């Protein structure tokens, strides 16, 4: 596979310019694989800029850390030439969609950036990679990072069970001199039904069903007692796994449940049972496997990649054949029928298939 470093270049590299750009890297130690990788990427960027003057624009953006600098662009075709991440960074191995935009945002702003799905362009960026123009902007200060939404703490009672039972009992007690509320479980007599339907008796029945001041005060006291239960704030914490995956052949479940802990997950048809970022279906056996299942399994190939970012799940088809997803979140967003099945073509789109805060 061709990489950004191996493309034909047009601009020569000024050693002082390279030195200035290297000194703005984030959390990169000298003489490491990360150091060598980032230096290669920066050299490739200098030679692929669409205008020589953009080197000055890039240096201005890095020195001022401001989004006011102009766009720094490379040709659109460079977007499709993936930059290999540092092999020593095991977490990054899970992400194969490393574009130049992601690479330079990692180098100069966010070393822990995983994928372009975590990036959002600023409003003034003309050549953001989402705009589908002939050039794409790689100015790291023309992008903002998408952060996970804040989840407020959950309040739970901390009182003893005996205290709670006592409070509940007080709410259920009826004082001897208070008005007993109407028992809605008891059917009214024919005489009562006739009286209610009579215009002359409407006022009488209204007064009979109106609670007295005593019962109102009692309800207020009960509410006060209930609200006075002490509570404690408990901070929300993410679960160790953001999803669990089960594999079926026809109506028969095969293999164990796979729990996803990393933010990127590949489900493919190969054999690697020990990988934490892959659910490999090729290693699963089934003595009752049918011919139809064999044919389907042979078409899985590279499978599908799932991303989990800020409470949202995205799907990308890596296989040579399309995948089909029934997503209530997607159907609601586009106002489709809830049972609609979406087709995701191979290597074309990354589809948002789940949003954590959407109510169905």
Kinemage of the C-alpha trace (Angstrom):
@kinemage 1
@onewidth
@group {chain A} dominant
@subgroup {mainchain}
@vectorlist {calphas} color= white
{ca unk a 1} P 0.000 0.000 0.000
{ca unk a 2} L 1.287 3.458 -0.892
{ca unk a 3} L 1.714 5.839 1.994
{ca unk a 4} L 1.900 9.571 2.357
{ca unk a 5} L 5.662 9.330 2.717
{ca unk a 6} L 6.097 7.623 -0.678
{ca unk a 7} L 4.112 10.028 -2.857
{ca unk a 8} L 5.868 12.129 -5.531
{ca unk a 9} L 6.897 15.465 -4.005
{ca unk a 10} L 7.409 18.934 -5.507
{ca unk a 11} L 8.830 21.143 -2.719
{ca unk a 12} L 12.294 20.910 -1.178
{ca unk a 13} L 12.702 20.814 2.593
{ca unk a 14} L 14.362 23.673 4.437
{ca unk a 15} L 16.161 22.222 7.502
{ca unk a 16} L 15.205 25.217 9.661
{ca unk a 17} L 11.563 24.921 8.635
{ca unk a 18} L 11.567 21.237 9.505
{ca unk a 19} L 13.163 21.997 12.874
{ca unk a 20} L 10.509 24.619 13.647
{ca unk a 21} L 7.688 22.208 12.844
{ca unk a 22} L 9.233 19.376 14.844
{ca unk a 23} L 9.517 21.435 18.011
{ca unk a 24} L 5.729 21.835 18.207
{ca unk a 25} L 5.044 18.089 18.453
{ca unk a 26} L 3.113 16.890 21.500
{ca unk a 27} L 4.491 14.291 23.945
{ca unk a 28} L 7.064 12.814 21.551
{ca unk a 29} L 10.447 11.737 22.923
{ca unk a 30} L 13.627 11.841 20.860
{ca unk a 31} L 15.050 8.741 19.154
{ca unk a 32} L 11.845 6.728 19.471
{ca unk a 33} L 9.761 5.071 16.777
{ca unk a 34} L 7.125 7.745 17.337
{ca unk a 35} L 9.781 10.435 16.786
{ca unk a 36} L 10.904 8.897 13.492
{ca unk a 37} L 7.330 8.309 12.332
{ca unk a 38} L 6.248 11.893 12.983
{ca unk a 39} L 9.362 13.344 11.313
{ca unk a 40} L 8.661 11.317 8.169
{ca unk a 41} L 5.059 12.479 8.160
{ca unk a 42} L 6.044 16.144 8.492
{ca unk a 43} L 8.610 15.846 5.682
{ca unk a 44} L 5.949 14.306 3.486
{ca unk a 45} L 3.520 17.090 4.348
{ca unk a 46} L 5.999 19.847 3.446
{ca unk a 47} L 6.526 18.346 0.002
{ca unk a 48} L 2.826 17.778 -0.637
{ca unk a 49} L 1.479 21.238 0.251
{ca unk a 50} L -0.414 22.809 -2.642
{ca unk a 51} L 1.397 26.170 -2.153
{ca unk a 52} L 4.854 26.900 -0.684
{ca unk a 53} L 3.392 29.840 1.281
{ca unk a 54} L 1.295 27.419 3.299
{ca unk a 55} L 4.393 26.380 5.244
{ca unk a 56} L 4.359 29.852 6.803
{ca unk a 57} L 0.621 29.537 7.485
{ca unk a 58} L 1.204 26.225 9.237
{ca unk a 59} L 4.018 27.636 11.368
{ca unk a 60} L 1.811 30.593 12.320
{ca unk a 61} L -0.994 28.267 13.387
{ca unk a 62} L 1.343 26.130 15.510
{ca unk a 63} L 3.078 29.104 17.138
{ca unk a 64} L -0.106 31.022 17.962
{ca unk a 65} L -2.290 27.931 18.527
{ca unk a 66} L -5.057 29.916 16.883
{ca unk a 67} L -7.746 28.958 14.407
{ca unk a 68} L -7.383 32.349 12.688
{ca unk a 69} L -4.592 31.063 10.415
{ca unk a 70} L -5.492 30.151 6.858
{ca unk a 71} L -6.144 26.641 5.564
{ca unk a 72} L -3.114 24.409 4.970
{ca unk a 73} L -4.097 22.063 2.158
{ca unk a 74} L -2.880 18.967 0.354
{ca unk a 75} L -4.457 17.336 -2.723
{ca unk a 76} L -7.594 15.288 -2.112
{ca unk a 77} L -5.955 12.108 -3.447
{ca unk a 78} L -3.572 12.149 -0.476
{ca unk a 79} L -6.608 11.542 1.736
{ca unk a 80} L -6.822 7.997 0.399
{ca unk a 81} L -3.168 7.195 1.125
{ca unk a 82} L -3.184 5.937 4.699
{ca unk a 83} L -0.342 6.878 7.047
{ca unk a 84} L 0.900 3.889 9.002
{ca unk a 85} L 0.716 4.431 12.773
{ca unk a 86} L 3.649 3.648 15.004
{ca unk a 87} L 3.652 -0.176 15.417
{ca unk a 88} L 4.729 0.182 19.050
{ca unk a 89} L 1.428 1.881 19.885
{ca unk a 90} L -0.759 -1.180 20.401
{ca unk a 91} L -3.898 0.854 21.011
{ca unk a 92} L -3.598 2.472 17.604
{ca unk a 93} L -3.428 -0.859 15.820
{ca unk a 94} L -7.186 -1.043 16.192
{ca unk a 95} L -7.618 1.964 13.887
{ca unk a 96} L -6.797 1.443 10.201
{ca unk a 97} L -8.441 4.656 8.960
{ca unk a 98} L -5.511 6.963 9.815
{ca unk a 99} L -5.754 9.827 7.314
{ca unk a 100} L -3.341 12.788 7.018
{ca unk a 101} L -5.814 14.931 8.987
{ca unk a 102} L -5.782 12.457 11.876
{ca unk a 103} L -2.002 12.004 11.675
{ca unk a 104} L -1.172 15.711 11.989
{ca unk a 105} L -3.814 16.359 14.629
{ca unk a 106} L -2.129 13.564 16.612
{ca unk a 107} L 1.328 15.009 16.101
{ca unk a 108} L 0.538 18.626 16.971
{ca unk a 109} L -2.543 18.540 19.218
{ca unk a 110} L -3.965 15.241 20.525
{ca unk a 111} L -1.522 12.300 20.748
{ca unk a 112} L -4.347 9.999 21.903
{ca unk a 113} L -6.611 10.763 18.928
{ca unk a 114} L -7.995 7.552 17.431
{ca unk a 115} L -10.092 8.299 14.359
{ca unk a 116} L -11.455 11.120 12.201
{ca unk a 117} L -14.859 10.518 13.777
{ca unk a 118} L -13.505 12.339 16.831
{ca unk a 119} L -12.832 15.477 14.773
{ca unk a 120} L -15.187 18.303 13.855
{ca unk a 121} L -14.066 21.177 11.566
{ca unk a 122} L -14.502 24.784 12.639
{ca unk a 123} L -17.079 26.843 10.743
{ca unk a 124} L -14.485 28.994 8.967
{ca unk a 125} L -12.496 26.084 7.490
{ca unk a 126} L -13.143 26.096 3.745
{ca unk a 127} L -11.299 22.866 2.893
{ca unk a 128} L -12.272 20.601 5.798
{ca unk a 129} L -12.061 16.934 4.828
{ca unk a 130} L -15.851 16.573 5.164
{ca unk a 131} L -16.500 19.119 2.385
{ca unk a 132} L -15.480 16.758 -0.465
{ca unk a 133} L -13.383 19.353 -2.328
{ca unk a 134} L -10.268 18.778 -4.449
{ca unk a 135} L -8.091 19.865 -1.526
{ca unk a 136} L -8.279 19.031 2.171
{ca unk a 137} L -7.092 21.147 5.069
{ca unk a 138} L -4.630 19.558 7.513
{ca unk a 139} L -4.253 22.599 9.770
{ca unk a 140} L -4.725 20.949 13.192
{ca unk a 141} L -6.201 24.168 14.625
{ca unk a 142} L -9.014 24.104 12.077
{ca unk a 143} L -10.493 21.085 13.871
{ca unk a 144} L -12.117 20.575 17.238
{ca unk a 145} L -12.233 17.335 19.145
{ca unk a 146} L -15.604 15.759 19.831
{ca unk a 147} L -15.854 15.104 23.554
{ca unk a 148} L -18.083 12.591 25.311
{ca unk a 149} L -21.272 14.142 26.747
{ca unk a 150} L -21.378 14.911 30.475
{ca unk a 151} L -23.527 12.477 32.432
{ca unk a 152} L -24.759 13.963 35.733
{ca unk a 153} L -24.474 11.963 38.960
{ca unk a 154} L -27.319 9.713 40.073
{ca unk a 155} L -28.963 10.443 43.440
{ca unk a 156} L -29.962 7.409 45.501
{ca unk a 157} L -31.404 7.151 49.044
{ca unk a 158} L -28.885 6.322 51.773
{ca unk a 159} L -31.333 5.765 54.635
{ca unk a 160} L -31.865 2.410 56.309
{ca unk a 161} L -34.639 0.129 55.166
{ca unk a 162} L -36.373 0.510 58.527
{ca unk a 163} L -36.494 4.298 58.131
{ca unk a 164} L -37.918 3.991 54.620
{ca unk a 165} L -40.588 1.512 55.767
{ca unk a 166} L -41.531 3.824 58.644
{ca unk a 167} L -41.910 6.795 56.297
{ca unk a 168} L -44.000 4.766 53.877
{ca unk a 169} L -46.214 3.580 56.730
{ca unk a 170} L -46.850 7.170 57.827
{ca unk a 171} L -48.016 8.041 54.325
{ca unk a 172} L -50.518 5.175 54.307
{ca unk a 173} L -52.122 5.986 57.688
{ca unk a 174} L -55.529 7.718 57.768
{ca unk a 175} L -56.469 9.877 60.738
{ca unk a 176} L -59.827 9.105 62.409
{ca unk a 177} L -61.180 12.632 61.836
{ca unk a 178} L -60.067 12.933 58.216
{ca unk a 179} L -62.163 12.396 55.120
{ca unk a 180} L -61.786 8.959 53.607
{ca unk a 181} L -61.123 9.305 49.864
{ca unk a 182} L -63.496 7.680 47.432
{ca unk a 183} L -62.728 4.027 46.810
{ca unk a 184} L -62.372 3.821 43.039
{ca unk a 185} L -62.177 0.029 43.207
{ca unk a 186} L -65.777 -0.145 44.481
{ca unk a 187} L -68.510 0.043 41.863
{ca unk a 188} L -71.141 2.710 42.560
{ca unk a 189} L -74.718 1.604 43.136
{ca unk a 190} L -77.449 2.277 40.625
{ca unk a 191} L -78.786 5.005 42.898
{ca unk a 192} L -75.401 6.709 42.982
{ca unk a 193} L -75.048 6.495 39.192
{ca unk a 194} L -78.496 8.068 38.785
{ca unk a 195} L -77.613 10.836 41.207
{ca unk a 196} L -74.410 11.653 39.408
{ca unk a 197} L -76.236 11.853 36.084
{ca unk a 198} L -78.882 14.157 37.553
{ca unk a 199} L -78.242 17.903 36.982
{ca unk a 200} L -79.709 18.772 40.360
{ca unk a 201} L -77.173 16.615 42.192
{ca unk a 202} L -73.984 17.726 40.428
{ca unk a 203} L -73.085 20.260 43.134
{ca unk a 204} L -73.717 17.752 45.935
{ca unk a 205} L -71.534 15.111 44.326
{ca unk a 206} L -68.802 17.660 43.620
{ca unk a 207} L -68.687 18.622 47.291
{ca unk a 208} L -68.642 14.978 48.355
{ca unk a 209} L -65.653 14.229 46.123
{ca unk a 210} L -63.707 17.353 47.145
{ca unk a 211} L -60.988 16.517 49.722
{ca unk a 212} L -61.169 18.345 53.029
{ca unk a 213} L -58.428 20.621 54.333
{ca unk a 214} L -57.439 17.893 56.786
{ca unk a 215} L -56.708 15.410 54.006
{ca unk a 216} L -54.806 18.065 52.020
{ca unk a 217} L -52.608 18.873 55.009
{ca unk a 218} L -51.995 15.169 55.544
{ca unk a 219} L -50.846 14.783 51.928
{ca unk a 220} L -48.493 17.745 52.314
{ca unk a 221} L -46.985 16.248 55.465
{ca unk a 222} L -46.539 12.906 53.737
{ca unk a 223} L -44.814 14.578 50.788
{ca unk a 224} L -42.540 16.501 53.129
{ca unk a 225} L -41.569 13.331 54.954
{ca unk a 226} L -40.791 11.556 51.683
{ca unk a 227} L -38.668 14.400 50.316
{ca unk a 228} L -36.705 14.648 53.538
{ca unk a 229} L -35.064 11.256 52.967
{ca unk a 230} L -31.298 11.907 52.747
{ca unk a 231} L -29.663 11.170 49.398
{ca unk a 232} L -26.099 10.828 48.196
{ca unk a 233} L -24.608 11.778 44.834
{ca unk a 234} L -23.000 8.889 42.939
{ca unk a 235} L -20.880 9.725 39.892
{ca unk a 236} L -21.742 7.816 36.734
{ca unk a 237} L -19.048 5.403 35.549
{ca unk a 238} L -18.776 3.665 32.194
{ca unk a 239} L -19.107 -0.100 32.248
{ca unk a 240} L -15.991 -2.129 31.348
{ca unk a 241} L -17.622 -3.174 28.056
{ca unk a 242} L -19.644 -0.899 25.780
{ca unk a 243} L -21.290 -3.765 23.883
{ca unk a 244} L -21.704 -7.541 23.851
{ca unk a 245} L -21.848 -9.474 20.569
{ca unk a 246} L -23.468 -12.864 19.985
{ca unk a 247} L -22.995 -14.870 16.781
{ca unk a 248} L -25.792 -17.000 15.290
{ca unk a 249} L -26.010 -19.341 12.325
{ca unk a 250} L -29.673 -19.448 11.352
{ca unk a 251} L -31.371 -19.786 14.761
{ca unk a 252} L -28.467 -21.524 16.524
{ca unk a 253} L -26.058 -19.591 18.704
{ca unk a 254} L -22.386 -20.414 18.094
{ca unk a 255} L -19.460 -19.574 20.379
{ca unk a 256} L -19.193 -17.414 23.471
{ca unk a 257} L -20.318 -13.825 23.948
{ca unk a 258} L -17.705 -11.280 22.861
{ca unk a 259} L -17.385 -8.200 25.107
{ca unk a 260} L -15.949 -5.062 23.475
{ca unk a 261} L -13.698 -2.932 25.681
{ca unk a 262} L -11.731 -0.903 23.089
{ca unk a 263} L -13.351 1.995 21.234
{ca unk a 264} L -12.809 0.284 17.885
{ca unk a 265} L -13.790 -3.294 17.061
{ca unk a 266} L -13.517 -5.429 13.918
{ca unk a 267} L -15.804 -8.404 13.280
{ca unk a 268} L -14.270 -10.504 10.497
{ca unk a 269} L -14.104 -14.025 9.106
{ca unk a 270} L -10.490 -14.778 10.059
{ca unk a 271} L -8.862 -16.643 12.963
{ca unk a 272} L -7.340 -14.697 15.859
{ca unk a 273} L -9.092 -15.778 19.063
{ca unk a 274} L -6.774 -13.813 21.375
{ca unk a 275} L -7.178 -10.325 19.862
{ca unk a 276} L -9.018 -7.874 22.120
{ca unk a 277} L -9.947 -5.604 19.196
{ca unk a 278} L -11.277 -8.353 16.887
{ca unk a 279} L -14.138 -10.819 16.995
{ca unk a 280} L -12.939 -13.470 14.536
{ca unk a 281} L -15.739 -15.720 13.314
{ca unk a 282} L -13.393 -18.011 11.374
{ca unk a 283} L -12.271 -19.723 14.574
{ca unk a 284} L -15.826 -20.681 15.626
{ca unk a 285} L -16.858 -24.265 14.919
{ca unk a 286} L -20.331 -25.744 14.518
{ca unk a 287} L -20.901 -29.459 13.935
{ca unk a 288} L -24.383 -28.681 12.581
{ca unk a 289} L -23.245 -25.988 10.154
{ca unk a 290} L -25.358 -25.925 6.997
{ca unk a 291} L -24.273 -25.326 3.420
{ca unk a 292} L -26.017 -21.922 3.471
{ca unk a 293} L -24.012 -20.881 6.520
{ca unk a 294} L -20.763 -21.961 4.859
{ca unk a 295} L -21.530 -19.786 1.835
{ca unk a 296} L -22.358 -16.775 4.023
{ca unk a 297} L -19.219 -17.208 6.120
{ca unk a 298} L -17.049 -17.317 3.001
{ca unk a 299} L -18.301 -13.829 2.070
{ca unk a 300} L -17.519 -12.149 5.415
{ca unk a 301} L -13.850 -11.467 4.672
{ca unk a 302} L -12.670 -8.269 6.369
{ca unk a 303} L -16.121 -7.886 7.877
{ca unk a 304} L -17.292 -4.739 9.634
{ca unk a 305} L -15.698 -2.198 11.954
{ca unk a 306} L -17.614 -0.639 14.846
{ca unk a 307} L -16.557 2.594 16.526
{ca unk a 308} L -17.763 3.754 19.948
{ca unk a 309} L -17.293 7.501 20.449
{ca unk a 310} L -19.022 9.695 23.017
{ca unk a 311} L -22.018 7.422 23.488
{ca unk a 312} L -22.513 6.885 19.744
{ca unk a 313} L -21.792 3.803 17.618
{ca unk a 314} L -20.646 3.978 13.979
{ca unk a 315} L -20.391 1.091 11.488
{ca unk a 316} L -18.061 0.765 8.481
{ca unk a 317} L -18.224 -2.098 5.977
{ca unk a 318} L -14.729 -3.480 5.283
{ca unk a 319} L -15.923 -6.511 3.325
{ca unk a 320} L -16.278 -6.844 -0.446
{ca unk a 321} L -20.022 -7.364 0.012
{ca unk a 322} L -22.492 -4.957 1.654
{ca unk a 323} L -23.788 -5.385 5.182
{ca unk a 324} L -27.345 -4.816 6.382
{ca unk a 325} L -28.255 -3.127 9.667
{ca unk a 326} L -31.594 -2.636 11.394
{ca unk a 327} L -31.010 0.498 13.459
{ca unk a 328} L -33.874 2.147 15.402
{ca unk a 329} L -31.626 5.193 15.886
{ca unk a 330} L -30.960 5.574 12.167
{ca unk a 331} L -34.607 4.942 11.254
{ca unk a 332} L -35.839 7.543 13.720
{ca unk a 333} L -33.309 10.125 12.561
{ca unk a 334} L -34.395 9.811 8.912
{ca unk a 335} L -38.081 9.275 9.786
{ca unk a 336} L -38.182 5.800 8.287
{ca unk a 337} L -40.342 2.906 9.386
{ca unk a 338} L -38.923 1.400 12.624
{ca unk a 339} L -38.385 -1.970 10.925
{ca unk a 340} L -36.393 -0.544 7.992
{ca unk a 341} L -33.136 -2.376 7.190
{ca unk a 342} L -30.235 -0.184 5.994
{ca unk a 343} L -27.692 -1.329 3.407
{ca unk a 344} L -24.095 -0.180 3.991
{ca unk a 345} L -21.964 -0.571 0.812
{ca unk a 346} L -18.342 -1.761 1.016
{ca unk a 347} L -15.731 0.843 2.004
{ca unk a 348} L -17.897 3.832 1.144
{ca unk a 349} L -19.693 5.140 4.206
{ca unk a 350} L -19.373 5.204 7.976
{ca unk a 351} L -22.923 5.134 9.325
{ca unk a 352} L -24.110 6.239 12.760
{ca unk a 353} L -26.212 3.269 13.889
{ca unk a 354} L -26.767 4.099 17.562
{ca unk a 355} L -27.049 7.217 19.732
{ca unk a 356} L -27.108 6.711 23.476
{ca unk a 357} L -29.499 9.566 24.330
{ca unk a 358} L -32.181 8.824 21.706
{ca unk a 359} L -35.477 7.538 23.138
{ca unk a 360} L -37.357 4.878 21.185
